[in-house]
Amino acid sequence: MTVQNGFNDIVLTKNGGEERFPLKHLENHFIVIPEFLLESNQTVDLKVYIRPTNHLYSRKPEIGVDNLAGFSATGELLLRYEHAEGNYQAEKKDQINSEKRIFCPKKYEQSIMFPRFAQFLQQNPSQPCISPNPGDRRTCLSALVKLPEPWNDNDLYLVIFKLHKVNIREINMLIETAFVVQSNDTRAERLTANKYRNDRKPFLVLLRNVLAGRLPFEGKAKAAAKKAYKKKKKQ
């Protein structure tokens, strides 16, 4: 059984042979936004560290269908170490997450798109983002829209992530999952349909909110109203 959420090759042993799936394309991604304007009107060179998880190249087990012992023997059953709280770059080597995942060749092929997304975000930091599910205040959704061949014109590479402030100049971006869908997927529609336009915010705004100590989609006015409500409730 493979226990890692690092970037060593996934090695599968099947039919008397060995097959390797490199993960180097997911390693060492970050973007830099020079002279990023904070709410205090101070400018900083902001660095966003991008940390993918094994969800980019694995799937959930199907209960009653998947033989986990068999997948463990071939190396397809994956476990991961816990990420350190507030520092997604660090692993807790003494803590294994209870979640089991199965290596997925289809998702692995899709993960080759991830460096393109990181590059696109560097070039387009005002890329629109939205919550993938109504009521989810912490998780963010964005996408790479123009995919290369052999993908179709109506395919999108969706990326679901969380942001965490390290300090005033650094943010960690944990990529919870990423996958290709068609434009009529309900999550894709949240990014593209006109009826959701008021719920979307530029990536830059999410960063500014997080650096100010708020949730990604929580602006100053909303935070102030929430604070006032809590104060009134206590009285």
Stockholm file with secondary structure:
# STOCKHOLM 1.0

chainA/1-235         MTVQNGFNDIVLTKNGGEERFPLKHLENHFIVIPEFLLESNQTVDLKVYIRPTNHLYSRKPEIGVDNLAGFSATGELLLRYEHAEGNYQAEKKDQINSEKRIFCPKKYEQSIMFPRFAQFLQQNPSQPCISPNPGDRRTCLSALVKLPEPWNDNDLYLVIFKLHKVNIREINMLIETAFVVQSNDTRAERLTANKYRNDRKPFLVLLRNVLAGRLPFEGKAKAAAKKAYKKKKKQ
#=GR chainA/1-235 SS CEECCSSSCEEEEETTEEEEECCGGGSSEEEEEEEEECTTSCEEEEEEEEEECGGGGEECCCTTTCCHHHHHHHTCEEECEEEETTEEEEEEEEEECSCCEEECHHHHHHHTTHHHHHHHHHHCTTCEEBCSSTTCSSCEEEEECSCCTTSCTTEEEEEEEEEEEEETTEEEEEEEEEEEEETTSHHHHHHHCGGGGGGCEEHHHHHHHHHTTSCTTCCHHHHHHHHHHHHHHHC
#=GC SS_cons         CEECCSSSCEEEEETTEEEEECCGGGSSEEEEEEEEECTTSCEEEEEEEEEECGGGGEECCCTTTCCHHHHHHHTCEEECEEEETTEEEEEEEEEECSCCEEECHHHHHHHTTHHHHHHHHHHCTTCEEBCSSTTCSSCEEEEECSCCTTSCTTEEEEEEEEEEEEETTEEEEEEEEEEEEETTSHHHHHHHCGGGGGGCEEHHHHHHHHHTTSCTTCCHHHHHHHHHHHHHHHC
//
